[in-house]
Amino acid sequence: MKHIKSCALACLLACLVMACTSETRHSANREVEEFSAWVDENSKRAETATEEEWNEMEAEYNYKATEIEKRSADWDDQTKAEWEKVRTQWQETVGRANTRFRATDEEPEFEVEPEEGGQ
């Protein structure tokens, strides 16, 4: 009888551990999927954002990414792969935004030429 109780307890513990691991994995997948949607949305917004708006988006990205990465030890391979795609997409967005802002900074300003013979 004691042996049956010990086996039942061991099985129950194993089930609980698997359920917790599965829930943690599901939560991580959901969190990365939600962040992926945020990156999609803000990558599109970045195309027309002002430099101030872009700086705010970049700060928000950095904060969210740091918070999510703190829990990366619990991720499965699928979540890790999705995370890398999200990071790559954002880095491409950063590159396009920086190029756009550099081009804007380099545009010549309009200068008013003095009129000749106006004296």
PyMOL CGO cylinders between C-alpha atoms (Angstrom):
from pymol import cmd
from pymol.cgo import CYLINDER

trace = [
    CYLINDER, 0.00, 0.00, 0.00, 2.84, 2.39, 0.86, 0.3, 1, 1, 1, 1, 1, 1,
    CYLINDER, 2.84, 2.39, 0.86, 4.48, 1.59, -2.48, 0.3, 1, 1, 1, 1, 1, 1,
    CYLINDER, 4.48, 1.59, -2.48, 1.30, 2.53, -4.36, 0.3, 1, 1, 1, 1, 1, 1,
    CYLINDER, 1.30, 2.53, -4.36, 1.03, 5.84, -2.48, 0.3, 1, 1, 1, 1, 1, 1,
    CYLINDER, 1.03, 5.84, -2.48, 4.68, 6.65, -3.20, 0.3, 1, 1, 1, 1, 1, 1,
    CYLINDER, 4.68, 6.65, -3.20, 4.22, 5.91, -6.89, 0.3, 1, 1, 1, 1, 1, 1,
    CYLINDER, 4.22, 5.91, -6.89, 1.03, 7.97, -7.03, 0.3, 1, 1, 1, 1, 1, 1,
    CYLINDER, 1.03, 7.97, -7.03, 2.79, 10.89, -5.34, 0.3, 1, 1, 1, 1, 1, 1,
    CYLINDER, 2.79, 10.89, -5.34, 5.73, 10.65, -7.75, 0.3, 1, 1, 1, 1, 1, 1,
    CYLINDER, 5.73, 10.65, -7.75, 3.35, 10.58, -10.74, 0.3, 1, 1, 1, 1, 1, 1,
    CYLINDER, 3.35, 10.58, -10.74, 1.41, 13.55, -9.39, 0.3, 1, 1, 1, 1, 1, 1,
    CYLINDER, 1.41, 13.55, -9.39, 4.62, 15.56, -8.93, 0.3, 1, 1, 1, 1, 1, 1,
    CYLINDER, 4.62, 15.56, -8.93, 5.79, 14.67, -12.43, 0.3, 1, 1, 1, 1, 1, 1,
    CYLINDER, 5.79, 14.67, -12.43, 2.45, 15.79, -13.88, 0.3, 1, 1, 1, 1, 1, 1,
    CYLINDER, 2.45, 15.79, -13.88, 2.61, 19.08, -11.98, 0.3, 1, 1, 1, 1, 1, 1,
    CYLINDER, 2.61, 19.08, -11.98, 6.15, 19.78, -13.17, 0.3, 1, 1, 1, 1, 1, 1,
    CYLINDER, 6.15, 19.78, -13.17, 5.18, 19.04, -16.79, 0.3, 1, 1, 1, 1, 1, 1,
    CYLINDER, 5.18, 19.04, -16.79, 2.07, 21.22, -16.51, 0.3, 1, 1, 1, 1, 1, 1,
    CYLINDER, 2.07, 21.22, -16.51, 4.05, 24.12, -15.06, 0.3, 1, 1, 1, 1, 1, 1,
    CYLINDER, 4.05, 24.12, -15.06, 6.72, 23.77, -17.74, 0.3, 1, 1, 1, 1, 1, 1,
    CYLINDER, 6.72, 23.77, -17.74, 4.05, 23.66, -20.43, 0.3, 1, 1, 1, 1, 1, 1,
    CYLINDER, 4.05, 23.66, -20.43, 2.30, 26.73, -19.01, 0.3, 1, 1, 1, 1, 1, 1,
    CYLINDER, 2.30, 26.73, -19.01, 5.59, 28.63, -18.78, 0.3, 1, 1, 1, 1, 1, 1,
    CYLINDER, 5.59, 28.63, -18.78, 6.37, 27.73, -22.39, 0.3, 1, 1, 1, 1, 1, 1,
    CYLINDER, 6.37, 27.73, -22.39, 2.88, 28.78, -23.52, 0.3, 1, 1, 1, 1, 1, 1,
    CYLINDER, 2.88, 28.78, -23.52, 3.20, 32.06, -21.66, 0.3, 1, 1, 1, 1, 1, 1,
    CYLINDER, 3.20, 32.06, -21.66, 6.61, 32.74, -23.23, 0.3, 1, 1, 1, 1, 1, 1,
    CYLINDER, 6.61, 32.74, -23.23, 5.27, 31.97, -26.72, 0.3, 1, 1, 1, 1, 1, 1,
    CYLINDER, 5.27, 31.97, -26.72, 2.33, 34.31, -26.16, 0.3, 1, 1, 1, 1, 1, 1,
    CYLINDER, 2.33, 34.31, -26.16, 4.59, 37.08, -24.85, 0.3, 1, 1, 1, 1, 1, 1,
    CYLINDER, 4.59, 37.08, -24.85, 6.93, 36.83, -27.87, 0.3, 1, 1, 1, 1, 1, 1,
    CYLINDER, 6.93, 36.83, -27.87, 3.94, 36.71, -30.26, 0.3, 1, 1, 1, 1, 1, 1,
    CYLINDER, 3.94, 36.71, -30.26, 2.48, 39.86, -28.70, 0.3, 1, 1, 1, 1, 1, 1,
    CYLINDER, 2.48, 39.86, -28.70, 5.85, 41.59, -28.93, 0.3, 1, 1, 1, 1, 1, 1,
    CYLINDER, 5.85, 41.59, -28.93, 6.15, 40.47, -32.55, 0.3, 1, 1, 1, 1, 1, 1,
    CYLINDER, 6.15, 40.47, -32.55, 2.83, 42.17, -33.29, 0.3, 1, 1, 1, 1, 1, 1,
    CYLINDER, 2.83, 42.17, -33.29, 4.10, 45.33, -31.56, 0.3, 1, 1, 1, 1, 1, 1,
    CYLINDER, 4.10, 45.33, -31.56, 7.25, 45.25, -33.70, 0.3, 1, 1, 1, 1, 1, 1,
    CYLINDER, 7.25, 45.25, -33.70, 5.17, 44.77, -36.89, 0.3, 1, 1, 1, 1, 1, 1,
    CYLINDER, 5.17, 44.77, -36.89, 2.97, 47.74, -36.02, 0.3, 1, 1, 1, 1, 1, 1,
    CYLINDER, 2.97, 47.74, -36.02, 5.82, 50.03, -35.01, 0.3, 1, 1, 1, 1, 1, 1,
    CYLINDER, 5.82, 50.03, -35.01, 7.99, 49.06, -37.96, 0.3, 1, 1, 1, 1, 1, 1,
    CYLINDER, 7.99, 49.06, -37.96, 5.25, 50.44, -40.20, 0.3, 1, 1, 1, 1, 1, 1,
    CYLINDER, 5.25, 50.44, -40.20, 4.83, 53.54, -38.01, 0.3, 1, 1, 1, 1, 1, 1,
    CYLINDER, 4.83, 53.54, -38.01, 8.59, 54.17, -38.12, 0.3, 1, 1, 1, 1, 1, 1,
    CYLINDER, 8.59, 54.17, -38.12, 8.39, 54.86, -41.85, 0.3, 1, 1, 1, 1, 1, 1,
    CYLINDER, 8.39, 54.86, -41.85, 6.61, 58.17, -41.21, 0.3, 1, 1, 1, 1, 1, 1,
    CYLINDER, 6.61, 58.17, -41.21, 7.46, 58.90, -37.57, 0.3, 1, 1, 1, 1, 1, 1,
    CYLINDER, 7.46, 58.90, -37.57, 9.18, 62.07, -36.52, 0.3, 1, 1, 1, 1, 1, 1,
    CYLINDER, 9.18, 62.07, -36.52, 12.59, 61.72, -34.96, 0.3, 1, 1, 1, 1, 1, 1,
    CYLINDER, 12.59, 61.72, -34.96, 11.05, 62.31, -31.52, 0.3, 1, 1, 1, 1, 1, 1,
    CYLINDER, 11.05, 62.31, -31.52, 8.42, 59.60, -32.09, 0.3, 1, 1, 1, 1, 1, 1,
    CYLINDER, 8.42, 59.60, -32.09, 11.12, 57.27, -33.35, 0.3, 1, 1, 1, 1, 1, 1,
    CYLINDER, 11.12, 57.27, -33.35, 13.23, 57.85, -30.23, 0.3, 1, 1, 1, 1, 1, 1,
    CYLINDER, 13.23, 57.85, -30.23, 10.20, 57.00, -28.07, 0.3, 1, 1, 1, 1, 1, 1,
    CYLINDER, 10.20, 57.00, -28.07, 9.56, 53.80, -30.07, 0.3, 1, 1, 1, 1, 1, 1,
    CYLINDER, 9.56, 53.80, -30.07, 13.19, 52.78, -29.77, 0.3, 1, 1, 1, 1, 1, 1,
    CYLINDER, 13.19, 52.78, -29.77, 13.17, 53.36, -26.00, 0.3, 1, 1, 1, 1, 1, 1,
    CYLINDER, 13.17, 53.36, -26.00, 9.97, 51.35, -25.65, 0.3, 1, 1, 1, 1, 1, 1,
    CYLINDER, 9.97, 51.35, -25.65, 11.44, 48.53, -27.75, 0.3, 1, 1, 1, 1, 1, 1,
    CYLINDER, 11.44, 48.53, -27.75, 14.58, 48.43, -25.61, 0.3, 1, 1, 1, 1, 1, 1,
    CYLINDER, 14.58, 48.43, -25.61, 12.56, 48.33, -22.39, 0.3, 1, 1, 1, 1, 1, 1,
    CYLINDER, 12.56, 48.33, -22.39, 10.17, 45.61, -23.60, 0.3, 1, 1, 1, 1, 1, 1,
    CYLINDER, 10.17, 45.61, -23.60, 12.94, 43.51, -25.14, 0.3, 1, 1, 1, 1, 1, 1,
    CYLINDER, 12.94, 43.51, -25.14, 14.97, 43.62, -21.93, 0.3, 1, 1, 1, 1, 1, 1,
    CYLINDER, 14.97, 43.62, -21.93, 11.97, 42.57, -19.84, 0.3, 1, 1, 1, 1, 1, 1,
    CYLINDER, 11.97, 42.57, -19.84, 11.11, 39.69, -22.17, 0.3, 1, 1, 1, 1, 1, 1,
    CYLINDER, 11.11, 39.69, -22.17, 14.71, 38.47, -22.47, 0.3, 1, 1, 1, 1, 1, 1,
    CYLINDER, 14.71, 38.47, -22.47, 14.91, 38.14, -18.68, 0.3, 1, 1, 1, 1, 1, 1,
    CYLINDER, 14.91, 38.14, -18.68, 12.65, 35.10, -19.02, 0.3, 1, 1, 1, 1, 1, 1,
    CYLINDER, 12.65, 35.10, -19.02, 14.42, 33.57, -22.03, 0.3, 1, 1, 1, 1, 1, 1,
    CYLINDER, 14.42, 33.57, -22.03, 15.86, 30.66, -20.03, 0.3, 1, 1, 1, 1, 1, 1,
    CYLINDER, 15.86, 30.66, -20.03, 12.40, 29.05, -20.11, 0.3, 1, 1, 1, 1, 1, 1,
    CYLINDER, 12.40, 29.05, -20.11, 11.97, 29.31, -23.89, 0.3, 1, 1, 1, 1, 1, 1,
    CYLINDER, 11.97, 29.31, -23.89, 11.70, 26.35, -26.21, 0.3, 1, 1, 1, 1, 1, 1,
    CYLINDER, 11.70, 26.35, -26.21, 13.45, 26.28, -29.60, 0.3, 1, 1, 1, 1, 1, 1,
    CYLINDER, 13.45, 26.28, -29.60, 10.38, 27.60, -31.43, 0.3, 1, 1, 1, 1, 1, 1,
    CYLINDER, 10.38, 27.60, -31.43, 10.14, 30.64, -29.13, 0.3, 1, 1, 1, 1, 1, 1,
    CYLINDER, 10.14, 30.64, -29.13, 13.87, 31.31, -29.48, 0.3, 1, 1, 1, 1, 1, 1,
    CYLINDER, 13.87, 31.31, -29.48, 13.59, 31.18, -33.28, 0.3, 1, 1, 1, 1, 1, 1,
    CYLINDER, 13.59, 31.18, -33.28, 10.60, 33.55, -33.24, 0.3, 1, 1, 1, 1, 1, 1,
    CYLINDER, 10.60, 33.55, -33.24, 12.51, 35.91, -30.94, 0.3, 1, 1, 1, 1, 1, 1,
    CYLINDER, 12.51, 35.91, -30.94, 15.45, 36.02, -33.36, 0.3, 1, 1, 1, 1, 1, 1,
    CYLINDER, 15.45, 36.02, -33.36, 13.08, 36.86, -36.24, 0.3, 1, 1, 1, 1, 1, 1,
    CYLINDER, 13.08, 36.86, -36.24, 11.56, 39.69, -34.20, 0.3, 1, 1, 1, 1, 1, 1,
    CYLINDER, 11.56, 39.69, -34.20, 14.99, 41.08, -33.30, 0.3, 1, 1, 1, 1, 1, 1,
    CYLINDER, 14.99, 41.08, -33.30, 16.13, 40.89, -36.93, 0.3, 1, 1, 1, 1, 1, 1,
    CYLINDER, 16.13, 40.89, -36.93, 12.99, 42.67, -38.10, 0.3, 1, 1, 1, 1, 1, 1,
    CYLINDER, 12.99, 42.67, -38.10, 13.52, 45.46, -35.58, 0.3, 1, 1, 1, 1, 1, 1,
    CYLINDER, 13.52, 45.46, -35.58, 17.20, 45.85, -36.53, 0.3, 1, 1, 1, 1, 1, 1,
    CYLINDER, 17.20, 45.85, -36.53, 16.13, 46.26, -40.16, 0.3, 1, 1, 1, 1, 1, 1,
    CYLINDER, 16.13, 46.26, -40.16, 13.64, 48.92, -39.03, 0.3, 1, 1, 1, 1, 1, 1,
    CYLINDER, 13.64, 48.92, -39.03, 16.39, 50.69, -37.08, 0.3, 1, 1, 1, 1, 1, 1,
    CYLINDER, 16.39, 50.69, -37.08, 18.58, 50.69, -40.17, 0.3, 1, 1, 1, 1, 1, 1,
    CYLINDER, 18.58, 50.69, -40.17, 15.84, 52.16, -42.38, 0.3, 1, 1, 1, 1, 1, 1,
    CYLINDER, 15.84, 52.16, -42.38, 14.92, 54.80, -39.79, 0.3, 1, 1, 1, 1, 1, 1,
    CYLINDER, 14.92, 54.80, -39.79, 18.54, 55.85, -39.28, 0.3, 1, 1, 1, 1, 1, 1,
    CYLINDER, 18.54, 55.85, -39.28, 19.04, 56.10, -43.03, 0.3, 1, 1, 1, 1, 1, 1,
    CYLINDER, 19.04, 56.10, -43.03, 15.89, 58.21, -43.37, 0.3, 1, 1, 1, 1, 1, 1,
    CYLINDER, 15.89, 58.21, -43.37, 16.92, 60.57, -40.57, 0.3, 1, 1, 1, 1, 1, 1,
    CYLINDER, 16.92, 60.57, -40.57, 20.48, 60.90, -41.92, 0.3, 1, 1, 1, 1, 1, 1,
    CYLINDER, 20.48, 60.90, -41.92, 19.07, 61.78, -45.35, 0.3, 1, 1, 1, 1, 1, 1,
    CYLINDER, 19.07, 61.78, -45.35, 16.83, 64.40, -43.75, 0.3, 1, 1, 1, 1, 1, 1,
    CYLINDER, 16.83, 64.40, -43.75, 19.77, 65.89, -41.85, 0.3, 1, 1, 1, 1, 1, 1,
    CYLINDER, 19.77, 65.89, -41.85, 21.87, 66.13, -45.01, 0.3, 1, 1, 1, 1, 1, 1,
    CYLINDER, 21.87, 66.13, -45.01, 19.28, 67.95, -47.14, 0.3, 1, 1, 1, 1, 1, 1,
    CYLINDER, 19.28, 67.95, -47.14, 20.54, 71.40, -48.05, 0.3, 1, 1, 1, 1, 1, 1,
    CYLINDER, 20.54, 71.40, -48.05, 18.66, 74.24, -46.48, 0.3, 1, 1, 1, 1, 1, 1,
    CYLINDER, 18.66, 74.24, -46.48, 17.13, 76.85, -48.70, 0.3, 1, 1, 1, 1, 1, 1,
    CYLINDER, 17.13, 76.85, -48.70, 19.29, 79.92, -48.89, 0.3, 1, 1, 1, 1, 1, 1,
    CYLINDER, 19.29, 79.92, -48.89, 18.11, 83.27, -50.02, 0.3, 1, 1, 1, 1, 1, 1,
    CYLINDER, 18.11, 83.27, -50.02, 20.60, 84.78, -52.45, 0.3, 1, 1, 1, 1, 1, 1,
    CYLINDER, 20.60, 84.78, -52.45, 21.03, 88.56, -52.33, 0.3, 1, 1, 1, 1, 1, 1,
    CYLINDER, 21.03, 88.56, -52.33, 19.67, 90.28, -55.38, 0.3, 1, 1, 1, 1, 1, 1,
    CYLINDER, 19.67, 90.28, -55.38, 22.25, 91.72, -57.74, 0.3, 1, 1, 1, 1, 1, 1,
    CYLINDER, 22.25, 91.72, -57.74, 22.14, 95.39, -58.64, 0.3, 1, 1, 1, 1, 1, 1,
    CYLINDER, 22.14, 95.39, -58.64, 19.63, 96.23, -55.97, 0.3, 1, 1, 1, 1, 1, 1,
    CYLINDER, 19.63, 96.23, -55.97, 21.78, 99.06, -54.60, 0.3, 1, 1, 1, 1, 1, 1,
]
cmd.load_cgo(trace, "trace")
